[in-house]
Amino acid sequence: MQFLLKALTRLPLALLYTWGALIYFAAFYVMRWRRDRAERDIANALPERNPAERAAILRKSYRNLADTIMESFWGFGASADALKRRVTFENPGLVTECMVAKQSVILLTAHYGNWEWLSLAAGATFDMIIDVVYQPQRVAAFDAFLREARARFGSRFIPRKEFIFDLLSRAGQPRTYALIADQTPKKNDPRYWTRFLHQDTAFFVGAGKIARFLDAKVLYVTMRRVRRGYYSVKLTEIGAPPYDEGADVRIVEEYARCLERDVRDSPADWLWLQNKWKIPKPTAK
C-alpha cells in the first residue's frame, strides 16, 4: 500500500486534479456519499441562502474536497519552495515574535481550505518544530504513510491519546502546538456549547486549558483559497497571557466566532461532511 501511496506523490498536480474530478463525480452523483447529511446541515446553517445557492455550495464543497485530497498527495512529495509558492502567510510575524521571545504558541485551525498543505507549509516556512495533535487512521499502513509524509518539514504528529503525556513530559519548554479544533467532541470529552451557524454546537475546551497551562499565545489560522491550488493564510490573535479562570471559555468562543465568519465568507471551503451537529445539546432538567 505504501508503495502505491508514495507513487501518487510523484505525479503532476494537473493529472491528480483529473483523478480528483472522477472522485468528485463518483462521490457526489453515484454514491451520494453523505449527501443527505450535508444538505441538511447546509440548510440549517445557512437559512439566509436560497435553495439554488445552497445546492451550489454543496456541489462546490465536494469538488473542493476532491481537490484537497489530490493536492495533499502532491504536497506530500513537493519541495519546500514549491509549497511556499502556493501557500503564503500574510502576517508570519505573529509566530516569529513568539519564537524570538521563546513563548509557546497554539495554532487553532479547522477543516477549511487545505489543512494538509497548511501544516506542510507552516513547517516549511517557520524554522521551528510544530507539534500537531491528530487522530490516527484505522489502517496502520495508511497511518504510517501519513505520519511520514506530514513530517517532511519538521512537524511532529502526536496521536490524540498520547497528547497529555507529551504535554506534561515537556512542560516548561517553549512549544508550538497546532490543533484542528472544529471536530465534534467524543461522548465523554469536556465540551463547550455555543450558538454557531444558527445551531447549538459543541466545541472542545482543551485549547484554552492548554494555553493556560503553557502560558501560551493562541492564534486562529484562516486559510483562504485564492484560486485553485493557491492559498493565503492569515493569523489572528484570540488569546494571550496572563490568563484567568474564564480564559478557557473566551478562547473557545472567539474560535467559534472566527470560524463562523470564515464559513459564512466561503462556505464551500469548509468540510460539511464531518457531521458537526451529531451531538444534541442536553435539555435543562
C-alpha positions as CSV (number, residue, x, y, z in Angstrom):
1,M,0.0,0.0,0.0
2,Q,2.7,2.5,0.9
3,F,4.4,2.0,-2.5
4,L,1.2,3.0,-4.3
5,L,0.6,5.9,-2.0
6,K,4.2,7.2,-2.4
7,A,3.8,6.8,-6.2
8,L,0.9,9.2,-6.1
9,T,3.1,11.9,-4.5
10,R,5.3,11.9,-7.7
11,L,2.5,12.7,-10.1
12,P,2.0,16.2,-11.5
13,L,-0.8,18.2,-9.9
14,A,-2.7,18.5,-13.2
15,L,-3.0,14.7,-13.5
16,L,-4.1,14.4,-9.9
17,Y,-6.8,17.1,-10.5
18,T,-8.1,14.9,-13.3
19,W,-8.4,11.9,-11.0
20,G,-10.0,14.2,-8.4
21,A,-12.7,15.1,-10.8
22,L,-13.5,11.4,-11.1
23,I,-13.6,11.1,-7.3
24,Y,-16.0,14.1,-7.1
25,F,-18.3,12.6,-9.7
26,A,-18.4,9.2,-8.0
27,A,-18.9,10.6,-4.5
28,F,-21.5,13.2,-5.4
29,Y,-23.5,11.7,-8.2
30,V,-23.0,7.9,-8.0
31,M,-22.5,7.1,-4.3
32,R,-24.2,10.2,-3.0
33,W,-21.7,9.9,-0.1
34,R,-23.2,11.7,3.0
35,R,-25.2,14.0,0.7
36,D,-28.4,13.9,2.7
37,R,-26.5,14.9,5.9
38,A,-24.5,17.7,4.2
39,E,-27.7,19.0,2.5
40,R,-29.4,19.1,5.9
41,D,-26.5,20.8,7.7
42,I,-26.1,23.5,5.0
43,A,-29.8,24.2,5.1
44,N,-29.8,24.6,8.9
45,A,-26.6,26.6,9.0
46,L,-27.3,28.9,6.1
47,P,-31.0,29.6,6.0
48,E,-30.4,33.0,4.5
49,R,-29.2,31.4,1.3
50,N,-31.9,30.3,-1.2
51,P,-32.1,26.6,-2.3
52,A,-30.2,27.2,-5.5
53,E,-27.3,28.8,-3.6
54,R,-27.2,26.0,-1.1
55,A,-27.2,23.4,-3.8
56,A,-24.2,25.2,-5.5
57,I,-22.4,25.3,-2.1
58,L,-23.0,21.6,-1.7
59,R,-21.6,20.7,-5.1
60,K,-18.6,23.0,-4.8
61,S,-17.8,21.6,-1.3
62,Y,-17.5,18.1,-2.8
63,R,-15.3,19.4,-5.7
64,N,-13.1,21.3,-3.2
65,L,-12.7,18.2,-1.0
66,A,-11.7,16.1,-4.1
67,D,-9.1,18.9,-4.9
68,T,-7.9,18.9,-1.3
69,I,-7.3,15.1,-1.4
70,M,-5.4,15.3,-4.6
71,E,-3.5,18.4,-3.6
72,S,-2.5,16.7,-0.4
73,F,-0.8,13.8,-2.3
74,W,1.0,16.3,-4.4
75,G,2.1,18.2,-1.4
76,F,3.5,15.1,0.3
77,G,6.1,15.0,-2.5
78,A,6.6,18.7,-3.2
79,S,9.7,20.7,-2.3
80,A,9.5,23.4,0.4
81,D,9.9,26.1,-2.2
82,A,7.1,24.7,-4.3
83,L,4.8,24.7,-1.3
84,K,5.7,28.2,-0.3
85,R,4.9,29.5,-3.7
86,R,1.3,28.1,-3.3
87,V,0.7,28.8,0.3
88,T,1.6,32.4,1.5
89,F,1.4,33.7,5.1
90,E,0.1,37.2,5.2
91,N,1.4,38.0,8.7
92,P,4.0,35.4,9.8
93,G,5.4,37.9,12.3
94,L,2.9,36.8,14.9
95,V,4.6,33.4,15.0
96,T,8.2,34.6,14.7
97,E,7.7,37.1,17.5
98,C,6.8,34.2,19.8
99,M,9.8,32.2,18.6
100,V,12.2,35.1,19.4
101,A,10.6,35.6,22.8
102,K,10.7,31.8,23.5
103,Q,7.0,31.9,24.1
104,S,4.8,28.9,23.5
105,V,2.0,29.4,20.9
106,I,-1.1,27.4,20.0
107,L,-2.3,27.5,16.4
108,L,-6.0,26.7,16.1
109,T,-7.4,25.9,12.6
110,A,-10.3,23.9,11.1
111,H,-11.2,21.6,8.2
112,Y,-11.2,24.7,6.0
113,G,-9.2,25.3,2.8
114,N,-6.4,22.6,2.6
115,W,-5.4,21.7,6.1
116,E,-2.8,19.2,4.9
117,W,-1.0,21.9,2.9
118,L,-1.3,24.2,5.9
119,S,0.7,22.0,8.2
120,L,3.3,21.3,5.5
121,A,3.7,25.0,4.5
122,A,4.0,26.0,8.1
123,G,6.8,23.6,8.7
124,A,8.5,24.8,5.5
125,T,8.0,28.5,6.4
126,F,8.9,28.6,10.1
127,D,12.3,27.5,11.4
128,M,10.7,25.6,14.3
129,I,9.1,22.2,15.2
130,I,5.3,22.3,15.1
131,D,3.6,19.7,17.2
132,V,0.3,18.7,15.5
133,V,-2.3,16.7,17.5
134,Y,-4.1,14.2,15.3
135,Q,-6.4,11.2,15.3
136,P,-4.6,8.1,13.9
137,Q,-6.1,6.3,10.9
138,R,-7.6,2.9,11.5
139,V,-5.5,1.3,8.7
140,A,-1.9,1.1,10.1
141,A,-0.1,1.2,6.8
142,F,-2.1,4.4,5.7
143,D,-1.4,6.0,9.1
144,A,2.3,5.3,8.8
145,F,2.4,6.8,5.4
146,L,0.6,9.9,6.6
147,R,2.8,10.4,9.6
148,E,6.0,10.2,7.5
149,A,4.6,12.4,4.7
150,R,3.3,15.1,7.0
151,A,6.6,15.3,9.0
152,R,8.7,16.1,6.0
153,F,9.5,19.6,7.1
154,G,10.0,19.0,10.8
155,S,6.5,18.8,12.2
156,R,5.8,16.2,14.9
157,F,2.4,14.4,14.7
158,I,1.2,13.4,18.2
159,P,-1.6,10.8,18.5
160,R,-4.5,12.3,20.4
161,K,-4.3,9.7,23.2
162,E,-0.6,10.4,23.8
163,F,-1.0,14.2,23.8
164,I,-1.4,14.7,27.6
165,F,1.7,12.7,28.3
166,D,3.7,14.6,25.7
167,L,2.4,17.9,27.1
168,L,3.4,17.1,30.7
169,S,6.7,15.5,29.8
170,R,8.0,18.7,28.1
171,A,6.4,21.3,30.4
172,G,8.4,24.4,30.7
173,Q,9.8,24.2,27.1
174,P,8.7,26.7,24.5
175,R,6.3,24.8,22.2
176,T,4.2,25.4,19.1
177,Y,1.1,23.2,19.0
178,A,-1.3,23.0,16.1
179,L,-4.9,21.7,16.6
180,I,-7.8,21.3,14.2
181,A,-10.4,22.3,16.6
182,D,-13.7,22.1,14.7
183,Q,-14.2,18.4,15.2
184,T,-17.1,17.2,17.4
185,P,-16.1,16.2,20.9
186,K,-16.4,12.5,21.7
187,K,-19.1,11.2,24.1
188,N,-17.1,11.7,27.3
189,D,-15.0,14.7,26.3
190,P,-15.5,18.0,28.1
191,R,-17.3,20.4,25.8
192,Y,-18.5,24.0,25.5
193,W,-21.8,24.8,23.9
194,T,-22.5,27.9,21.9
195,R,-24.6,29.1,19.0
196,F,-22.8,28.5,15.8
197,L,-24.3,28.9,12.4
198,H,-27.8,29.2,14.0
199,Q,-27.4,26.0,15.9
200,D,-26.4,24.8,19.4
201,T,-22.9,23.4,18.8
202,A,-20.4,21.6,20.9
203,F,-16.7,22.5,20.8
204,F,-13.6,21.2,22.6
205,V,-12.5,23.2,25.6
206,G,-8.9,21.8,25.6
207,A,-7.2,24.7,23.7
208,G,-7.9,27.2,26.4
209,K,-6.8,24.8,29.1
210,I,-3.5,24.1,27.2
211,A,-3.0,27.8,26.7
212,R,-3.3,28.4,30.5
213,F,-1.0,25.5,31.3
214,L,1.7,26.6,28.9
215,D,1.1,30.4,29.3
216,A,0.9,30.4,25.5
217,K,-0.4,32.8,23.0
218,V,-3.3,31.5,20.9
219,L,-3.6,32.3,17.2
220,Y,-6.6,31.5,15.0
221,V,-5.4,30.4,11.5
222,T,-7.5,31.3,8.4
223,M,-6.6,29.6,5.1
224,R,-8.3,31.2,2.2
225,R,-8.5,29.6,-1.3
226,V,-7.2,32.4,-3.6
227,R,-7.7,30.2,-6.7
228,R,-7.3,26.6,-7.5
229,G,-4.1,25.3,-5.9
230,Y,-3.2,28.6,-4.2
231,Y,-3.9,29.7,-0.7
232,S,-3.4,32.7,1.6
233,V,-3.0,32.2,5.4
234,K,-3.9,34.9,7.9
235,L,-3.2,34.7,11.7
236,T,-5.4,36.3,14.3
237,E,-4.6,36.5,18.0
238,I,-7.5,35.2,20.1
239,G,-5.8,34.7,23.4
240,A,-2.7,36.0,25.2
241,P,-1.4,35.6,28.8
242,P,-1.8,36.4,31.6
243,Y,-4.9,34.3,31.8
244,D,-7.7,34.0,34.4
245,E,-10.0,31.1,35.0
246,G,-12.5,32.3,32.4
247,A,-10.0,32.3,29.6
248,D,-10.9,28.7,28.6
249,V,-14.4,29.7,27.6
250,R,-13.4,33.0,26.0
251,I,-10.8,31.4,23.7
252,V,-13.2,28.7,22.5
253,E,-16.0,31.3,22.0
254,E,-13.6,33.5,20.0
255,Y,-12.5,30.5,17.9
256,A,-16.2,29.7,17.2
257,R,-16.8,33.3,16.1
258,C,-13.8,33.3,13.8
259,L,-14.7,30.0,12.2
260,E,-18.3,31.1,11.7
261,R,-17.1,34.2,9.9
262,D,-14.9,32.1,7.6
263,V,-17.7,29.6,6.8
264,R,-20.1,32.4,6.0
265,D,-17.5,34.1,3.8
266,S,-16.7,31.0,1.8
267,P,-19.0,28.1,2.9
268,A,-17.8,25.6,0.2
269,D,-14.3,25.7,1.6
270,W,-15.5,24.1,4.9
271,L,-15.8,20.3,5.4
272,W,-19.6,19.8,5.7
273,L,-19.2,16.1,5.6
274,Q,-17.8,15.9,9.1
275,N,-21.2,15.8,10.9
276,K,-20.5,18.7,13.2
277,W,-24.0,18.6,14.8
278,K,-24.3,14.9,15.6
279,I,-24.4,15.6,19.4
280,P,-27.6,17.3,20.5
281,K,-27.4,19.8,23.4
282,P,-28.7,18.2,26.6
283,T,-32.0,19.7,27.7
284,A,-32.1,21.5,31.1
285,K,-33.7,19.5,33.8
